[in-house]
Amino acid sequence: MNAKRFFHPILAGLFLAASTVHAQQVQQAAPIATEQRQAFEQLIREYLLSNPQVILEAQQAQQARQEMERAERSRQALASQRKMLLEDTDSPVSGNPRGDVTVVEFFDYACGYCKRAAPALEMVKAGDANLRVVYKEFPILGPGSLAAARAALASRKQGKYEQLHRALMQAENLDEAGIKAAASSVGLDLARLEKDMHAPEIEQALQRNQELAAALEIRGTPAFVVGEQLVPGAVGADALQNMVAGERQRVRQAR
């Protein structure tokens, strides 16, 4: 018999026995119960010292359980929040508005990883005529992030969201001067932009994005949602294309 498989039940039995003895000690307060408990604890300690891999296996099993629970929570959250993910009219849409697969990105203009991921998303979008992209402004890195997000959403009223989005992703500074420079570079009316940035619907849209991210347990940027997959962190073009292809195949098989 494999020694590892043999000792695991024994270890479980030892813990159970130790617990039983402890309960008896509480009830009887007898010296012999204390001695028995100490003997069992010593035996367990010696076993663990001689077989430290048991602790590692227990940690790995716990991590696996936690990952499974997280994945299930994510699946349920994505299903329950699908409408807000895909149909919020205050979230800018790019690519094919009627595409068969949608990529949703949560991002922050001050996030270096978002800036690295932006060209990959643009490349995938340009090469896929049936891809729909939804942008979720998620400014979490300070006042500059928030101001840039407001400016980007306000630029929709002048029909230049995508242009300003790209300019802000390339901007080195997100202070007032940096945002104005990016806006000027794409031909926006700065006076109108400044006024539109403070419209209540923009604040409401940003608040909904915050609530949606919280519901999906998104705590950083970037984060991508493709169908039933939520992928935190920057992804390259190849990985993104594979996610899109996988979702497209899943949808076709479900029909």
Backbone bond lengths (Angstrom), bond angles and torsions (degrees), N, CA, C in turn:
res aa  C-N    CA-C-N  psi(-1)  N-CA   C-N-CA  omega(-1)  CA-C   N-CA-C  phi
1 M - - - 1.470 - - 1.518 109.39 -
2 N 1.316 115.93 139.23 1.455 120.37 178.62 1.526 110.15 -62.05
3 A 1.337 117.25 128.84 1.471 120.81 -174.51 1.515 111.75 -63.59
4 K 1.351 116.61 -37.48 1.452 119.57 -178.10 1.523 110.32 -63.26
5 R 1.364 115.95 -44.49 1.451 119.84 -179.16 1.529 111.12 -68.67
6 F 1.322 116.51 -29.23 1.451 120.04 179.87 1.523 111.21 -72.73
7 F 1.332 116.74 -40.78 1.461 119.87 -174.37 1.525 113.12 -77.16
8 H 1.310 118.03 -27.01 1.461 118.48 -178.79 1.520 112.62 -60.39
9 P 1.351 119.76 -48.26 1.465 118.87 175.37 1.514 112.59 -61.52
10 I 1.315 116.48 -35.36 1.458 119.59 178.72 1.526 109.85 -63.34
11 L 1.348 115.68 -44.29 1.463 119.31 179.78 1.525 110.44 -60.77
12 A 1.331 116.02 -43.19 1.459 119.10 177.91 1.516 110.56 -61.28
13 G 1.326 115.73 -39.82 1.456 119.73 179.03 1.506 112.25 -65.57
14 L 1.318 115.37 -36.81 1.458 119.19 179.28 1.521 110.99 -64.55
15 F 1.336 116.21 -43.09 1.454 119.48 177.83 1.528 110.86 -62.67
16 L 1.335 115.67 -41.23 1.450 119.23 179.35 1.516 111.02 -64.60
17 A 1.315 115.21 -42.26 1.455 119.10 179.92 1.520 111.12 -65.55
18 A 1.345 115.58 -40.37 1.455 119.62 179.56 1.527 110.41 -63.25
19 S 1.324 115.62 -39.72 1.462 119.15 178.41 1.517 111.27 -65.01
20 T 1.340 115.52 -39.90 1.469 120.40 179.28 1.520 110.63 -63.80
21 V 1.324 115.50 -45.01 1.457 119.92 179.44 1.516 110.44 -62.07
22 H 1.359 115.77 -41.26 1.463 119.36 179.85 1.533 110.14 -61.79
23 A 1.333 115.96 -41.71 1.458 119.19 178.52 1.520 111.04 -63.28
24 Q 1.333 116.21 -40.06 1.463 119.43 178.11 1.520 110.65 -64.27
25 Q 1.339 114.46 -37.52 1.463 118.07 179.93 1.523 110.76 -62.87
26 V 1.345 115.59 -42.61 1.459 119.59 179.84 1.518 110.50 -61.63
27 Q 1.351 115.45 -39.70 1.461 119.63 -177.04 1.524 112.23 -75.36
28 Q 1.354 116.30 -39.94 1.456 120.20 -171.70 1.525 112.96 -103.12
29 A 1.338 115.37 -24.42 1.464 120.62 -177.79 1.523 111.25 52.27
30 A 1.349 116.58 39.03 1.469 121.42 -177.97 1.522 109.62 -93.35
31 P 1.329 118.30 140.55 1.465 121.47 179.32 1.520 112.60 -56.71
32 I 1.358 115.88 -36.37 1.458 118.59 -177.89 1.526 111.07 -62.55
33 A 1.360 118.84 -33.22 1.454 122.36 179.04 1.533 110.43 -64.46
34 T 1.307 116.59 -40.18 1.456 120.67 178.25 1.515 110.99 -63.66
35 E 1.315 117.13 -41.74 1.451 121.41 179.43 1.519 110.67 -65.11
36 Q 1.336 116.24 -41.22 1.454 119.51 179.07 1.528 110.97 -64.56
37 R 1.333 115.09 -43.06 1.463 118.22 179.77 1.519 110.85 -61.85
38 Q 1.305 117.05 -44.46 1.459 120.32 179.71 1.518 111.36 -62.91
39 A 1.330 116.64 -36.55 1.461 120.41 179.03 1.523 110.41 -65.89
40 F 1.329 115.86 -43.99 1.454 119.65 178.77 1.528 110.93 -64.33
41 E 1.332 116.65 -42.46 1.465 119.86 179.93 1.524 110.75 -63.08
42 Q 1.309 117.33 -38.48 1.457 121.16 177.92 1.524 110.90 -65.96
43 L 1.340 115.67 -40.44 1.454 120.20 179.37 1.524 110.74 -63.86
44 I 1.328 115.78 -42.67 1.458 119.88 178.40 1.519 110.88 -64.97
45 R 1.331 116.24 -41.31 1.467 120.33 179.81 1.526 110.61 -61.66
46 E 1.314 115.92 -44.40 1.459 120.00 -179.82 1.531 110.99 -63.66
47 Y 1.342 115.09 -38.71 1.458 118.53 179.89 1.529 110.45 -63.96
48 L 1.335 116.26 -45.28 1.455 119.87 -178.56 1.522 111.85 -66.46
49 L 1.326 117.30 -37.26 1.463 120.39 176.87 1.516 111.52 -65.22
50 S 1.329 116.27 -34.51 1.465 120.93 -179.94 1.528 111.92 -81.25
51 N 1.342 116.59 -21.11 1.468 120.91 -176.82 1.530 109.80 -132.83
52 P 1.327 118.16 63.31 1.474 120.66 -175.65 1.523 112.82 -62.55
53 Q 1.342 117.18 -18.90 1.461 118.89 179.62 1.518 111.62 -63.75
54 V 1.336 116.85 -21.96 1.464 120.02 179.38 1.533 109.98 -63.07
55 I 1.330 116.54 -40.12 1.465 120.35 179.81 1.533 109.96 -65.09
56 L 1.346 115.77 -43.14 1.465 119.81 178.65 1.525 110.61 -62.46
57 E 1.342 116.45 -42.18 1.460 119.91 179.08 1.525 110.98 -62.89
58 A 1.321 116.11 -39.53 1.467 119.57 178.93 1.531 110.70 -65.05
59 Q 1.349 116.73 -40.68 1.461 120.67 178.29 1.522 110.97 -64.35
60 Q 1.338 116.33 -42.23 1.458 120.69 -179.76 1.529 110.90 -65.69
61 A 1.323 116.09 -39.91 1.462 120.01 178.28 1.528 110.74 -64.35
62 Q 1.328 115.76 -40.50 1.458 120.01 178.39 1.518 111.09 -65.13
63 Q 1.325 117.07 -42.45 1.457 121.11 178.43 1.523 110.93 -62.96
64 A 1.339 116.08 -40.36 1.465 120.27 178.57 1.523 111.02 -63.37
65 R 1.341 115.72 -41.91 1.467 119.19 178.33 1.531 110.77 -63.92
66 Q 1.329 116.25 -42.22 1.460 120.12 -179.48 1.526 110.96 -64.63
67 E 1.344 116.96 -38.90 1.458 120.63 178.95 1.526 110.72 -66.65
68 M 1.317 117.17 -40.34 1.462 120.63 177.25 1.530 110.75 -63.50
69 E 1.322 115.91 -41.23 1.462 119.78 178.74 1.523 110.41 -66.12
70 R 1.339 116.86 -41.58 1.463 120.16 178.28 1.529 111.04 -63.05
71 A 1.329 116.94 -43.11 1.459 120.87 179.93 1.529 111.11 -62.64
72 E 1.317 116.21 -39.58 1.468 119.77 179.39 1.527 110.56 -68.77
73 R 1.330 116.91 -41.04 1.469 119.46 176.75 1.528 110.50 -61.02
74 S 1.340 115.44 -41.34 1.457 120.43 -179.92 1.521 110.53 -63.59
75 R 1.330 116.55 -43.80 1.464 120.40 -179.84 1.528 110.71 -60.78
76 Q 1.313 115.83 -45.37 1.460 120.05 -179.73 1.528 111.38 -66.18
77 A 1.333 116.12 -40.35 1.465 120.01 -179.68 1.526 110.95 -65.51
78 L 1.331 116.73 -42.03 1.459 120.12 179.03 1.523 110.91 -62.00
79 A 1.327 115.98 -39.64 1.463 119.96 179.42 1.526 110.86 -66.39
80 S 1.328 116.54 -43.69 1.465 119.99 -176.58 1.529 112.42 -73.17
81 Q 1.344 116.95 -25.56 1.466 120.93 -177.17 1.529 112.53 -104.66
82 R 1.305 117.15 14.53 1.465 121.15 -173.92 1.539 111.80 -57.88
83 K 1.312 116.96 -42.34 1.466 119.99 -178.22 1.524 111.00 -62.33
84 M 1.324 117.05 -45.34 1.460 120.14 179.57 1.522 111.49 -67.42
85 L 1.311 117.14 -32.95 1.459 120.69 178.59 1.524 111.62 -66.55
86 L 1.314 116.32 -42.90 1.455 120.30 -168.51 1.523 115.18 -104.35
87 E 1.347 117.48 -22.03 1.464 118.56 -168.17 1.527 114.80 -122.85
88 D 1.307 118.95 8.29 1.465 120.18 177.96 1.532 108.27 -69.01
89 T 1.309 116.81 114.02 1.464 120.54 -175.51 1.528 113.08 -68.30
90 D 1.326 117.34 -13.45 1.467 120.52 177.58 1.530 112.39 -88.85
91 S 1.331 116.68 0.08 1.469 120.62 175.84 1.523 108.75 -98.18
92 P 1.325 118.87 121.50 1.462 121.56 -178.57 1.525 112.09 -59.37
93 V 1.327 115.43 144.36 1.463 122.52 179.79 1.517 108.59 -121.70
94 S 1.335 115.38 138.58 1.453 121.51 178.67 1.525 108.85 -130.81
95 G 1.326 115.68 173.28 1.457 119.05 -178.51 1.514 110.66 76.35
96 N 1.316 116.15 -144.80 1.463 122.11 179.65 1.527 109.54 -87.91
97 P 1.328 118.92 111.88 1.472 120.32 -177.37 1.525 112.89 -58.90
98 R 1.328 116.70 -22.30 1.467 121.04 179.70 1.533 111.59 -111.49
99 G 1.300 116.24 25.16 1.458 120.46 -178.69 1.523 112.56 -60.20
100 D 1.325 115.82 154.54 1.465 120.01 -177.91 1.523 113.01 -82.00
101 V 1.331 117.40 -14.22 1.464 122.27 176.43 1.523 108.07 -132.98
102 T 1.334 115.34 138.34 1.461 120.49 179.41 1.527 110.19 -116.68
103 V 1.321 115.41 133.16 1.465 122.45 170.81 1.523 107.20 -105.18
104 V 1.322 116.75 124.47 1.465 121.66 176.45 1.527 107.66 -108.23
105 E 1.322 116.30 127.49 1.470 119.74 179.14 1.525 110.41 -118.62
106 F 1.325 115.54 128.54 1.465 122.87 168.93 1.526 106.05 -96.94
107 F 1.321 117.16 127.90 1.462 118.86 -173.44 1.517 111.13 -150.87
108 D 1.330 114.24 166.59 1.463 123.33 178.21 1.521 106.57 -136.78
109 Y 1.323 117.29 130.36 1.465 120.15 -176.77 1.521 113.13 -64.84
110 A 1.326 117.62 -19.86 1.466 120.47 179.01 1.522 112.05 -89.36
111 C 1.307 117.36 -1.75 1.465 122.21 -175.71 1.532 110.41 -85.47
112 G 1.328 115.66 119.22 1.454 119.89 179.79 1.516 112.83 -62.17
113 Y 1.327 117.26 -37.22 1.461 120.69 179.22 1.528 110.86 -67.63
114 C 1.336 116.34 -34.44 1.468 119.75 176.63 1.529 110.17 -64.52
115 K 1.337 115.62 -40.57 1.455 119.66 179.28 1.525 110.92 -63.70
116 R 1.335 116.53 -35.90 1.464 119.72 178.45 1.521 111.70 -71.80
117 A 1.330 116.39 -34.13 1.458 120.46 -177.71 1.524 112.40 -78.23
118 A 1.328 117.52 -23.70 1.463 121.31 -174.91 1.533 113.39 -56.82
119 P 1.345 120.19 -47.10 1.470 119.30 179.24 1.527 112.75 -61.93
120 A 1.332 117.06 -34.29 1.470 120.26 179.33 1.521 110.23 -64.64
121 L 1.335 116.78 -44.48 1.458 119.94 179.21 1.526 110.51 -64.75
122 E 1.321 117.16 -41.41 1.465 120.55 178.45 1.525 110.42 -62.16
123 M 1.318 117.25 -40.04 1.460 121.38 -179.54 1.528 111.25 -64.65
124 V 1.334 115.31 -45.22 1.466 119.65 -179.81 1.526 110.18 -65.36
125 K 1.309 116.91 -41.79 1.471 121.09 179.80 1.524 110.70 -63.27
126 A 1.324 117.08 -42.41 1.459 120.85 -178.32 1.526 111.77 -66.15
127 G 1.323 116.64 -29.59 1.461 120.26 -177.30 1.507 114.58 -94.93
128 D 1.334 118.12 5.25 1.465 120.73 -176.51 1.534 108.37 -134.54
129 A 1.318 115.96 102.90 1.457 121.02 -175.79 1.524 113.24 -69.95
130 N 1.322 117.56 -12.69 1.466 121.07 -178.53 1.523 112.58 -110.20
131 L 1.322 116.34 20.51 1.461 119.98 -178.91 1.524 110.55 -100.41
132 R 1.312 115.39 133.68 1.464 122.60 176.07 1.524 107.94 -111.36
133 V 1.316 117.29 135.71 1.470 121.98 -178.85 1.518 108.89 -121.25
134 V 1.329 115.96 130.41 1.465 121.83 176.05 1.519 108.03 -114.15
135 Y 1.317 116.90 126.86 1.456 122.21 -179.31 1.523 110.09 -98.09
136 K 1.328 115.89 125.73 1.463 121.78 176.75 1.534 108.79 -112.71
137 E 1.316 115.28 102.62 1.462 119.95 176.71 1.532 108.56 -64.56
138 F 1.340 115.73 122.95 1.475 120.95 -175.65 1.525 108.63 -135.45
139 P 1.341 117.47 71.12 1.472 121.18 -174.85 1.525 112.15 -76.66
140 I 1.307 116.80 105.35 1.467 121.28 -176.29 1.528 112.84 -122.55
141 L 1.322 116.92 2.84 1.468 119.50 -172.47 1.524 113.93 -109.52
142 G 1.325 116.87 22.55 1.453 117.91 173.01 1.512 113.86 122.07
143 P 1.332 116.10 179.30 1.473 121.87 -176.00 1.527 113.10 -58.66
144 G 1.331 117.63 -38.59 1.465 119.87 179.01 1.511 112.00 -62.15
145 S 1.326 115.90 -40.07 1.467 120.65 177.64 1.519 110.38 -60.99
146 L 1.326 115.58 -44.89 1.465 120.38 -177.69 1.527 110.81 -65.35
147 A 1.319 116.92 -44.15 1.464 120.32 179.82 1.525 110.92 -63.17
148 A 1.326 116.79 -40.85 1.464 120.83 179.34 1.524 110.81 -64.90
149 A 1.329 116.69 -40.72 1.469 120.33 179.27 1.524 110.54 -64.30
150 R 1.323 116.48 -42.33 1.470 119.95 178.27 1.530 110.68 -62.90
151 A 1.326 115.86 -42.65 1.464 119.38 179.86 1.526 110.93 -63.38
152 A 1.333 116.01 -42.35 1.460 119.66 -179.23 1.529 110.69 -61.70
153 L 1.325 116.57 -46.66 1.465 119.34 -179.59 1.528 110.83 -66.97
154 A 1.315 116.87 -36.95 1.465 120.27 178.58 1.522 111.56 -65.59
155 S 1.326 117.43 -30.43 1.463 120.93 -178.36 1.528 112.43 -66.37
156 R 1.327 117.22 -15.49 1.473 119.98 177.91 1.527 110.17 -61.73
157 K 1.311 117.14 -32.74 1.467 120.15 -178.96 1.524 112.16 -67.40
158 Q 1.333 116.79 -16.23 1.460 121.10 175.10 1.529 111.20 -107.71
159 G 1.335 115.75 7.92 1.465 120.29 176.18 1.518 114.55 69.94
160 K 1.344 117.34 28.36 1.465 119.36 -175.54 1.541 112.65 -129.68
161 Y 1.315 116.06 32.18 1.466 117.51 -178.11 1.523 112.03 -60.59
162 E 1.320 117.08 -52.09 1.470 119.00 -175.13 1.523 111.42 -61.46
163 Q 1.321 116.52 -38.85 1.467 119.49 179.36 1.531 110.96 -63.07
164 L 1.339 116.40 -46.01 1.464 118.87 -179.57 1.530 110.54 -70.80
165 H 1.314 117.00 -35.50 1.474 120.60 177.18 1.524 110.16 -56.00
166 R 1.315 116.60 -48.38 1.473 119.89 -179.90 1.528 110.90 -65.48
167 A 1.342 116.55 -40.50 1.464 119.70 -179.30 1.525 111.49 -64.75
168 L 1.334 117.01 -39.91 1.465 120.38 179.84 1.524 111.12 -70.57
169 M 1.315 117.41 -32.67 1.462 120.14 176.90 1.528 111.10 -65.83
170 Q 1.311 116.05 -26.19 1.461 120.20 -179.59 1.528 112.70 -96.00
171 A 1.328 116.93 -9.02 1.467 120.49 -176.46 1.530 111.16 -69.23
172 E 1.307 116.16 139.44 1.461 121.02 178.67 1.520 111.37 -83.45
173 N 1.331 117.07 -30.59 1.458 120.92 -179.16 1.523 110.04 -127.19
174 L 1.334 114.56 139.93 1.459 120.01 178.49 1.522 111.26 -113.74
175 D 1.328 115.77 31.50 1.453 118.69 171.23 1.528 107.65 -80.37
176 E 1.314 117.53 179.80 1.465 120.48 -176.55 1.520 111.80 -56.59
177 A 1.332 115.91 -43.30 1.466 119.69 -178.79 1.521 111.13 -65.16
178 G 1.332 116.55 -40.79 1.456 120.31 -179.14 1.522 112.28 -65.18
179 I 1.328 116.46 -41.45 1.468 120.47 179.69 1.523 109.97 -67.28
180 K 1.335 117.31 -42.24 1.462 120.17 178.67 1.527 110.99 -64.12
181 A 1.320 116.57 -38.05 1.467 119.61 179.24 1.521 110.39 -64.14
182 A 1.345 116.12 -42.64 1.460 119.59 178.13 1.520 110.74 -63.36
183 A 1.341 116.25 -42.13 1.467 120.43 -179.68 1.524 111.25 -65.35
184 S 1.314 116.63 -41.46 1.472 120.66 178.92 1.523 111.05 -63.96
185 S 1.323 116.21 -36.69 1.464 120.35 -176.19 1.522 112.77 -65.48
186 V 1.346 116.95 -21.42 1.471 119.24 179.87 1.527 111.31 -107.67
187 G 1.346 116.67 10.07 1.449 121.09 172.89 1.507 116.30 82.06
188 L 1.314 118.07 26.23 1.463 120.73 178.90 1.522 111.32 -80.97
189 D 1.322 115.66 147.93 1.459 122.18 172.58 1.527 106.83 -77.65
190 L 1.326 117.24 109.45 1.461 120.98 -172.50 1.526 112.55 -67.10
191 A 1.300 117.91 -38.02 1.467 120.58 -179.79 1.529 110.14 -64.32
192 R 1.297 116.24 -43.33 1.475 120.00 178.60 1.525 110.14 -67.66
193 L 1.316 116.25 -40.46 1.462 120.50 179.93 1.525 110.77 -60.67
194 E 1.319 116.15 -45.73 1.468 121.21 179.90 1.522 110.83 -58.66
195 K 1.306 116.84 -41.72 1.455 120.68 179.06 1.526 111.09 -67.58
196 D 1.325 116.86 -45.29 1.471 121.34 -176.21 1.523 112.41 -68.94
197 M 1.323 117.28 -25.71 1.471 120.87 -179.52 1.522 112.47 -59.81
198 H 1.319 116.84 -26.01 1.458 120.89 -174.93 1.528 112.97 -102.19
199 A 1.327 115.89 14.21 1.464 120.07 178.01 1.526 109.33 -66.93
200 P 1.317 118.86 139.40 1.471 121.33 -177.53 1.521 113.66 -59.78
201 E 1.336 117.62 -31.29 1.467 118.66 -179.06 1.521 112.70 -66.27
202 I 1.338 116.59 -25.96 1.465 119.25 177.17 1.520 110.27 -71.97
203 E 1.299 116.67 -43.22 1.467 120.31 176.84 1.526 110.03 -61.26
204 Q 1.307 117.16 -39.99 1.467 121.43 179.41 1.526 111.00 -66.05
205 A 1.332 116.71 -40.64 1.467 119.98 178.74 1.521 110.96 -63.15
206 L 1.321 116.94 -42.89 1.464 120.65 178.88 1.521 111.15 -65.05
207 Q 1.325 116.52 -38.07 1.462 120.57 178.29 1.528 110.68 -64.62
208 R 1.320 117.00 -41.24 1.467 119.93 177.84 1.524 110.90 -63.41
209 N 1.321 116.72 -38.49 1.467 119.43 177.77 1.523 111.31 -63.69
210 Q 1.329 116.29 -40.22 1.462 120.32 177.52 1.526 110.44 -61.70
211 E 1.326 116.32 -45.08 1.460 120.67 -179.35 1.521 111.28 -66.23
212 L 1.325 116.57 -38.33 1.462 120.67 178.59 1.525 110.56 -65.63
213 A 1.325 116.65 -44.18 1.464 120.26 178.13 1.525 110.91 -60.75
214 A 1.330 117.06 -40.68 1.458 120.72 178.77 1.526 110.59 -63.57
215 A 1.329 116.66 -41.60 1.460 120.59 -179.98 1.527 111.43 -63.72
216 L 1.331 116.26 -31.82 1.467 121.04 -179.55 1.527 112.52 -92.53
217 E 1.325 116.81 2.25 1.465 123.05 -178.20 1.527 111.97 60.43
218 I 1.333 115.71 36.05 1.462 120.91 174.38 1.521 107.63 -88.86
219 R 1.314 116.06 118.84 1.473 120.35 -175.46 1.527 113.14 -116.09
220 G 1.319 117.14 -4.89 1.456 120.49 -178.65 1.512 110.63 -146.22
221 T 1.318 115.40 176.79 1.459 120.63 -179.95 1.523 109.60 -128.41
222 P 1.332 117.06 152.92 1.463 125.56 -6.92 1.527 110.79 -79.46
223 A 1.319 115.30 167.86 1.458 122.00 172.10 1.518 107.08 -142.25
224 F 1.318 116.40 136.15 1.464 121.38 -176.96 1.522 109.91 -118.12
225 V 1.313 114.85 139.38 1.458 121.30 174.00 1.523 107.31 -120.32
226 V 1.335 115.22 124.24 1.462 121.39 175.57 1.516 107.02 -131.39
227 G 1.310 116.13 105.41 1.452 119.38 -178.05 1.515 111.64 62.43
228 E 1.318 116.23 -118.75 1.461 121.47 -178.86 1.522 112.25 -95.49
229 Q 1.330 117.65 9.87 1.463 121.71 -179.00 1.530 110.73 -106.81
230 L 1.311 115.18 134.23 1.461 121.39 171.27 1.518 106.64 -119.90
231 V 1.328 115.72 118.10 1.461 120.70 -176.64 1.523 109.75 -118.49
232 P 1.330 118.27 110.06 1.462 120.30 176.62 1.522 111.02 -80.06
233 G 1.312 116.18 145.17 1.456 119.97 176.50 1.520 112.22 96.72
234 A 1.330 114.84 165.40 1.463 121.25 -179.42 1.514 110.32 -68.98
235 V 1.314 115.69 141.68 1.464 121.27 175.97 1.516 108.76 -127.79
236 G 1.326 115.67 149.69 1.451 120.77 178.43 1.518 111.34 -83.73
237 A 1.322 115.52 173.20 1.461 120.55 -178.05 1.523 111.68 -61.29
238 D 1.325 117.23 -42.78 1.467 119.96 -178.42 1.522 111.45 -62.07
239 A 1.338 116.10 -45.37 1.463 120.16 -179.79 1.524 110.55 -63.83
240 L 1.313 116.58 -40.09 1.460 120.51 -179.97 1.527 110.67 -66.95
241 Q 1.316 116.89 -41.33 1.465 120.61 177.70 1.522 110.77 -62.39
242 N 1.318 116.48 -39.21 1.466 119.87 178.67 1.518 111.19 -65.67
243 M 1.329 117.28 -39.43 1.460 120.74 177.49 1.525 110.69 -62.68
244 V 1.328 116.14 -43.42 1.465 120.90 -179.81 1.524 110.11 -65.33
245 A 1.332 116.77 -44.72 1.469 120.36 179.88 1.522 110.83 -62.57
246 G 1.330 116.75 -40.35 1.455 120.55 179.00 1.516 111.96 -64.37
247 E 1.331 116.84 -41.20 1.460 120.34 178.68 1.530 110.75 -67.92
248 R 1.312 116.42 -39.16 1.466 119.93 179.34 1.530 110.52 -62.72
249 Q 1.312 116.13 -41.55 1.465 119.89 177.92 1.518 111.32 -66.77
250 R 1.333 116.95 -39.99 1.472 120.51 179.71 1.518 111.09 -62.01
251 V 1.333 116.14 -41.80 1.464 121.09 -179.53 1.526 110.49 -64.89
252 R 1.324 115.99 -43.19 1.471 120.51 -179.38 1.530 111.00 -63.32
253 Q 1.308 116.19 -41.31 1.469 119.93 -179.90 1.516 112.21 -68.82
254 A 1.335 116.31 -27.95 1.454 120.05 -178.92 1.527 112.47 -77.15
255 R 1.311 117.36 -15.04 1.472 120.55 -177.69 1.528 110.96 -77.92
